[in-house]
Amino acid sequence: MQNHRVLAGAILLSILAGCEAPVVSVRHPLPPDVPIHERPIAVAEFRGPDGGSRQYGRLYAAQLSDRLRATGSREVHLATGAEGNLHGLIECKVTEHAGVRELRYWDASSRTLKTEVVPTLRRDVDVRVVHIFPPEPGAPEARVETRASYSSAGDPRTRGKSGLLRGDRPEAIPPEEDIIKELLATCSDEFAMMVRPKGISADVALRPGGGAEGAAGIAAMESQEFEAAVRHFGDGVARSPRNVNLLFNLAVAEEAAGHATESLKHYEAVLLMLPKDAAVQQAIDRVRHLLACRQHEQALQGMLRKAATGE
């Protein structure tokens, strides 16, 4: 009885709305690139592999705590001392090359070509951070590495006199400590994004038509009753297999309901009938990406299980 009421209401809405069809949002939550078990994270001070880089260890722990709080919903706090379930190593490598070069330039006041010997400096900094944490209770610790680099040669702030492209003006190059702090911030941002849950989303315009089944399916989609929409659109496609709008709406409903494989099959069938339809091609690309992500996640979980069991 309830289904008949929904169907009757959908028909009435379809008549009143004419040819308009709603836009629905499809959302596919995905696990993070690096899985950290959903429990409080205590970020401990990071250290150098030989005790070095310690001056930056506490700074990085504070940076990382802030980034993790901003990008996730789990509880994050700084650990006291070296205690913590997220810690790691910091390596900083600084290379400098100092010298002089001859600069020739046109002096407008004297209208002559002048030569000046100026000091030069190139500073390259590489930072490597290894994050160490247990991904699941009882599992072996995992390590994730992030890197960031700086070269004064590519820094527009260090360009010399007359705006020359060579970045070697010593007084304009940031201090080593400031560069390292910036690079550590980059590393903390990268790691925080790795452990943040991801997702694929899109707003998709449904297509009008399809009679009573199409109207019922659209009404179910508006109510976010995606499984019901799949049934209604499926009934319509069974009755009118060449109705391309019904077939498209069925694919959207299947995608929204989480049936990615079936959805891809029907999107591809629509593309055969509408080979230049950009929205259909975008949907195919989106669902293929979703399936690839799921496949990658299954493979990753398999590797983690093997590592935990020592197989």
VENQUIVEN-V652846 format. One record per backbone hydrogen bond with DSSP energy under -1.0 kcal/mol. CO is the residue of the C=O (numbers start at 1). NH is the residue of the N-H. If there is no record, write none. Layout:
BEGIN
<<CO;NH> <CO;NH>>
END
This chain:
BEGIN
<<1;5> <2;6> <3;7> <4;8> <5;9> <6;10> <7;11> <8;12> <9;13> <10;14> <11;15> <12;16> <13;17> <17;20> <22;206> <24;204> <26;202> <28;200> <30;198> <37;39> <41;77> <42;86> <43;79> <47;90> <48;51> <53;56> <54;57> <56;60> <57;46> <57;61> <58;62> <59;63> <60;64> <61;65> <62;66> <63;67> <64;68> <65;69> <66;70> <67;71> <75;41> <77;43> <80;83> <86;44> <87;132> <88;47> <89;130> <91;128> <93;126> <95;124> <97;122> <99;120> <101;118> <103;116> <105;114> <107;111> <107;112> <112;107> <114;105> <116;103> <118;101> <120;99> <122;97> <123;152> <124;95> <125;150> <126;93> <127;148> <128;91> <129;146> <130;89> <131;144> <132;87> <133;142> <135;37> <136;139> <142;133> <144;131> <146;129> <148;127> <150;125> <151;154> <152;155> <155;158> <156;159> <158;169> <160;163> <161;164> <166;160> <166;168> <168;121> <169;172> <170;173> <175;179> <176;180> <177;181> <178;182> <179;183> <180;184> <181;185> <182;186> <183;187> <184;188> <185;189> <186;190> <187;191> <188;192> <189;193> <190;194> <191;195> <194;34> <198;30> <200;28> <202;26> <204;24> <210;214> <211;215> <212;216> <213;217> <214;218> <215;219> <216;220> <217;221> <218;222> <219;223> <220;225> <221;224> <224;226> <225;229> <226;230> <227;231> <228;232> <229;233> <230;234> <231;235> <232;236> <233;237> <234;238> <235;239> <236;240> <240;243> <242;244> <243;247> <244;248> <245;249> <246;250> <247;251> <248;252> <249;253> <250;254> <251;255> <252;256> <253;257> <254;259> <255;258> <258;260> <259;263> <260;264> <261;265> <262;266> <263;267> <264;268> <265;269> <266;270> <267;271> <268;272> <270;274> <274;277> <277;281> <278;282> <279;283> <280;284> <281;285> <282;286> <283;287> <284;288> <285;289> <286;290> <287;291> <288;292> <289;293> <290;294> <291;295> <292;296> <293;297> <294;298> <295;299> <296;300> <297;301> <298;302> <299;303> <300;304> <301;305> <302;306> <303;307> <304;308> <305;309> <306;310> <306;311>>
END
